[in-house]
Amino acid sequence: MDTPIHHKTPQLSDFDLQIPDRLIAQFPNPERDQCRLMVLDRNDHSIANRHFYQLPEFLDEGDVLVLNDTRVFPARLFATREKTGAQIEVLLLQETGPDQWEVLVKPGRKARVGGRLAFEGGVTGDIIATTASGGRLVRFTHDHLPFEQFLEQHGKSPLPPYIRREPEPQDRQTYQTVYARHRGAVAAPTAGLHFTEALLETVASRGVSVTYITLHVGLGTFRPVQEEDITRHQMDAEYYHVSAETANTINDTVAGGGRIVAVGTTTARALETVAIGPGKISNGSGWTEKFIYPPYTFLAVDALITNFHQPKSSLIMLVSAFAGKPFLFEAYQKAVQDGYRFYSYGDAMLIL
């Protein structure tokens, strides 16, 4: 009689590792596709050092490259509380109704329900409720200019907190993919930052299909996992859209023997959300709270392009599920030894 296999419940501490501060990229590479690319082969457990512009060499005719075409908007704002003049930082997360937004505020103690915030451009915001995740609901009044115009004029790029500098004007371009179309993300799908239009043309010239999904990256992607038993972690919902055209392209690729190459963990989450069987997806829109961690069997992703992620994050858990945690952590240790640049503006990884 066979002995049943029991998988140990993964713990938060299993995903911890040390990343030196000096390797956390504070600025993007001067040329998008000149960053380094670590190539992991799950079949022979080999690890190779390349550059991102060499990516097409690892793609085959008949494959499909799937990218997330969400667009980051300038979601970081600064306000003063009308009665006290206290300075408050506001990060817009998602619109919950006409002129009403769920936001994060810092410091929270100075942004209590009933208070009013004053922004540049004559815009005000009434704090009408707190949220379950510790944020606020704010109703904006913008009589003098459209809200989108207000954001473009006064909002800043919402760079992650590990980028320890103030956003600069060029971040509006560099913290955005060249194919960004649909506005709605408060963080960039960073694996896509390395693509140039010329590189995408090279990929297509090799007979690789290029198609797009949309997943508006929100706080859910970056909220820290705090439960030691990670199965108790609840992802924040993020909006996704997969068109019928994209679903057909992907399904035709699999039927023809090609591979689905997902660009980024957000793309992988969207594809796995709409997967209806091995190598088959449906089209659709909605909100996903899908949390992927080991062990997990991927249905709609054959290869993954991703950046190097923070320890103990839901992102590194997803990639651990795809690559195998021991192999992935071996690669991370090699990346540290070889001086790779980490996180949003850092280098990339291709897992085959």
C-alpha positions in Angstrom: 0.0 0.0 0.0 1.4 3.4 -1.0 2.1 5.9 1.6 0.1 9.1 1.0 2.1 12.2 0.2 1.5 15.1 2.7 2.4 18.6 1.6 3.6 20.7 4.4 1.6 23.9 4.7 3.9 26.7 3.5 4.8 29.2 6.2 5.6 32.9 5.7 9.1 32.3 7.1 9.8 29.8 4.3 9.9 32.7 1.9 12.4 34.9 3.7 15.8 35.8 2.3 18.2 38.7 2.6 18.5 41.2 -0.2 21.3 43.8 0.3 20.0 47.4 0.1 22.7 48.2 -2.4 21.0 45.8 -4.9 17.6 47.5 -4.7 17.3 49.5 -7.9 16.4 53.2 -7.3 16.4 54.2 -10.9 15.6 52.4 -14.1 18.2 51.1 -16.6 18.9 53.9 -19.1 17.8 51.6 -21.9 14.8 49.4 -21.2 16.0 46.2 -22.9 19.6 46.5 -21.8 18.9 45.1 -18.3 20.1 41.7 -17.3 18.0 38.6 -17.8 18.5 35.4 -15.7 17.2 32.4 -17.5 16.0 29.4 -15.4 15.3 26.1 -17.1 13.0 23.9 -15.0 13.9 20.8 -17.0 17.6 20.6 -16.3 17.8 23.2 -13.4 20.3 25.3 -15.3 20.7 29.0 -14.7 22.2 31.3 -17.3 23.0 35.0 -17.3 21.8 36.9 -20.4 20.4 40.4 -21.3 16.8 41.2 -21.9 17.3 42.1 -25.6 18.2 38.4 -26.1 14.7 37.3 -25.0 13.6 36.4 -28.6 16.2 33.7 -28.7 14.3 31.8 -26.1 10.9 32.1 -27.9 9.8 29.7 -30.6 7.6 30.2 -33.7 4.0 29.4 -32.6 4.4 30.6 -29.0 2.2 33.4 -27.7 3.6 36.3 -25.5 0.9 37.7 -23.2 1.3 41.2 -21.7 -0.7 43.3 -19.2 -1.6 46.5 -20.9 -2.8 48.4 -17.8 -1.8 52.0 -17.5 -0.4 53.5 -14.3 -2.0 56.9 -13.4 -0.5 59.6 -11.1 -2.2 58.3 -8.0 -0.1 59.9 -5.3 -1.4 63.2 -4.0 -0.6 65.6 -1.1 -3.2 67.5 0.9 -3.7 69.5 4.1 -6.5 69.0 6.5 -8.7 72.1 6.4 -9.1 72.7 10.1 -5.6 71.9 11.4 -3.3 72.3 8.3 -1.8 68.9 8.9 0.0 67.5 5.9 -1.4 64.2 4.6 -0.3 61.9 1.8 -3.1 60.3 -0.2 -2.7 57.3 -2.5 -5.7 56.6 -4.7 -6.5 52.9 -5.0 -9.8 52.5 -6.9 -12.9 54.5 -7.8 -15.9 53.2 -5.9 -18.5 55.6 -7.2 -18.8 59.0 -9.0 -16.0 61.1 -7.6 -15.6 58.6 -4.7 -12.3 56.8 -4.2 -10.9 54.2 -1.8 -7.5 55.7 -0.7 -4.6 55.1 1.6 -3.7 58.0 3.9 -0.5 58.7 5.8 -0.5 59.5 8.7 -3.9 57.9 9.2 -4.5 59.5 12.6 -4.7 62.9 11.0 -7.4 61.7 8.4 -10.4 60.9 10.5 -14.0 60.4 9.2 -15.7 63.8 8.9 -12.6 65.7 8.0 -12.0 67.6 4.8 -8.8 67.6 2.8 -7.7 70.5 0.7 -5.7 69.7 -2.5 -4.0 71.9 -5.1 -6.2 73.2 -7.9 -9.1 74.0 -5.6 -10.0 70.4 -5.2 -11.4 69.1 -1.8 -12.0 65.7 -0.4 -14.4 64.7 2.3 -13.5 61.6 4.4 -16.7 59.7 4.6 -15.7 56.3 5.9 -12.9 53.9 6.9 -12.3 50.7 5.0 -11.8 47.2 6.4 -8.2 47.3 5.2 -7.5 50.5 7.1 -7.9 53.0 4.2 -10.5 55.7 3.8 -13.3 56.5 1.4 -13.0 60.0 0.1 -15.6 62.0 -1.9 -13.9 64.6 -4.1 -15.3 68.0 -5.2 -13.6 69.5 -8.3 -15.7 72.3 -9.6 -12.9 74.1 -11.5 -11.4 71.3 -13.6 -12.0 67.6 -14.5 -10.6 65.1 -12.1 -8.4 63.4 -14.6 -6.9 66.8 -15.5 -6.4 67.5 -11.8 -4.5 64.2 -11.4 -2.3 64.8 -14.5 -1.4 68.3 -13.1 -0.9 67.5 -9.4 -0.5 63.8 -9.0 2.8 62.0 -8.8 3.9 58.6 -9.9 3.1 56.1 -7.2 6.6 54.6 -6.8 6.9 51.7 -4.3 8.2 52.5 -0.9 11.5 50.6 -1.4 12.4 53.3 -4.0 13.7 55.7 -1.5 13.4 59.0 -3.4 10.8 61.4 -4.6 9.2 60.7 -8.0 10.9 62.6 -10.8 9.1 63.9 -14.0 10.7 61.1 -16.1 9.1 58.4 -13.9 5.9 59.3 -15.7 7.4 57.5 -18.7 9.9 55.0 -17.2 7.4 53.6 -14.6 5.0 52.7 -17.5 5.2 50.0 -20.2 5.5 51.2 -23.8 2.2 49.3 -24.5 0.2 50.7 -21.6 -3.4 51.4 -22.8 -6.1 51.1 -20.1 -5.7 53.5 -17.2 -6.4 52.1 -13.8 -3.2 50.8 -12.1 -1.5 52.2 -9.0 1.6 50.2 -9.7 3.3 49.1 -12.9 3.4 45.5 -14.1 7.1 45.7 -13.8 8.2 42.7 -15.9 6.9 44.6 -18.9 9.0 47.7 -18.3 11.9 46.0 -20.1 10.2 45.8 -23.5 10.7 48.3 -26.3 8.6 48.7 -29.3 11.5 47.4 -31.4 11.9 44.3 -29.2 8.2 43.5 -29.5 8.5 43.8 -33.3 11.5 41.4 -33.2 9.4 38.9 -31.1 6.6 39.1 -33.7 9.0 38.6 -36.6 9.9 35.2 -35.2 6.4 34.0 -35.6 5.4 34.6 -32.0 1.9 36.0 -31.4 1.7 39.0 -29.1 -1.5 39.5 -27.2 -2.8 41.5 -24.2 -4.9 41.1 -21.0 -5.7 43.9 -18.6 -5.2 43.6 -14.8 -5.3 46.9 -12.9 -2.5 46.4 -10.4 -3.7 47.6 -7.0 -2.7 47.3 -3.4 -3.6 43.5 -3.5 -0.4 42.8 -5.4 1.8 44.5 -2.9 0.1 44.2 0.4 2.5 42.4 2.8 1.6 38.8 3.7 1.5 38.9 7.5 0.0 35.6 8.5 2.6 32.9 9.3 0.1 30.4 7.9 0.0 32.0 4.5 -3.2 30.1 3.5 -5.0 32.6 5.8 -3.8 35.6 3.7 -6.6 37.4 1.8 -5.7 39.1 -1.5 -7.3 42.4 -2.3 -9.5 42.2 -5.4 -8.1 43.5 -8.6 -10.0 44.1 -11.8 -9.1 42.1 -14.9 -10.3 41.8 -18.5 -9.5 39.1 -21.0 -11.0 39.7 -24.5 -12.5 37.0 -26.7 -9.7 37.7 -29.2 -7.0 37.1 -26.6 -8.7 33.9 -25.4 -8.9 32.6 -29.0 -5.3 33.5 -29.7 -4.1 31.7 -26.6 -6.3 28.6 -27.1 -5.3 28.4 -30.8 -1.6 28.6 -29.7 -2.0 25.6 -27.3 -3.9 23.6 -29.9 -1.0 24.2 -32.3 1.6 23.0 -29.8 2.9 26.5 -28.8 3.7 27.8 -25.4 1.9 30.5 -23.3 4.6 32.9 -22.2 3.2 35.2 -19.4 4.9 38.6 -18.9 4.6 39.3 -15.2 2.9 37.8 -12.1 -0.2 40.0 -12.8 -0.6 38.4 -16.3 -0.1 35.0 -14.8 -2.8 35.6 -12.1 -5.3 36.9 -14.7 -4.7 33.9 -17.0 -5.0 31.4 -14.1 -8.2 33.2 -13.0 -9.9 32.5 -16.4 -8.3 29.0 -17.0 -11.0 26.4 -17.5 -8.6 23.4 -18.1 -5.1 22.6 -19.0 -4.0 25.0 -21.8 -7.6 26.4 -22.2 -8.9 29.8 -21.0 -12.2 31.7 -21.3 -12.7 35.3 -22.0 -14.3 37.6 -19.4 -14.0 40.5 -16.9 -14.3 40.7 -13.2 -12.4 40.9 -9.9 -9.8 38.4 -9.0 -8.6 37.6 -5.5 -6.6 34.6 -6.7 -3.6 33.9 -4.4 -1.1 31.5 -5.9 1.5 29.7 -3.7 3.1 26.3 -3.6 2.0 23.7 -4.3 0.0 24.9 -7.3 -0.6 23.4 -10.8 -0.6 26.1 -13.5 -3.1 25.6 -16.2 -2.5 28.5 -18.5 1.2 29.5 -18.2 4.1 27.5 -19.7 6.9 30.1 -19.3 7.1 33.2 -17.1 9.0 36.5 -17.4 9.2 38.3 -14.1 11.3 40.6 -12.0 13.1 39.8 -8.7 10.6 40.3 -5.9 10.5 41.1 -2.2 10.9 38.3 0.3 7.7 37.1 2.0 5.6 38.7 -0.7 2.7 37.2 -2.6 4.7 37.7 -5.7 7.6 35.6 -4.7 5.2 32.9 -3.6 3.6 32.8 -7.0 7.0 32.5 -8.7 8.0 29.8 -6.2 4.9 27.9 -7.2 6.0 28.1 -10.8 9.7 27.5 -10.6 9.8 25.3 -7.5 10.9 27.1 -4.4 14.3 25.4 -3.9 15.3 26.2 -7.5 14.0 29.8 -7.3 15.8 30.5 -4.1 19.0 29.0 -5.6 18.6 31.5 -8.4 18.0 34.4 -6.0 21.2 33.6 -4.1 23.1 33.5 -7.4 21.5 36.9 -8.4 22.7 38.4 -5.1 26.2 37.0 -5.7 26.3 38.2 -9.3 25.0 41.7 -8.4 21.6 41.7 -10.1 19.4 44.7 -9.5 16.2 43.9 -7.6 12.5 44.9 -7.6 10.5 47.3 -9.8 13.3 49.1 -11.6 15.6 46.0 -11.4 16.6 43.1 -13.7 14.5 40.3 -15.0 14.1 36.6 -15.0 12.8 34.1 -17.6 11.6 30.8 -16.3 11.2 28.1 -18.9 
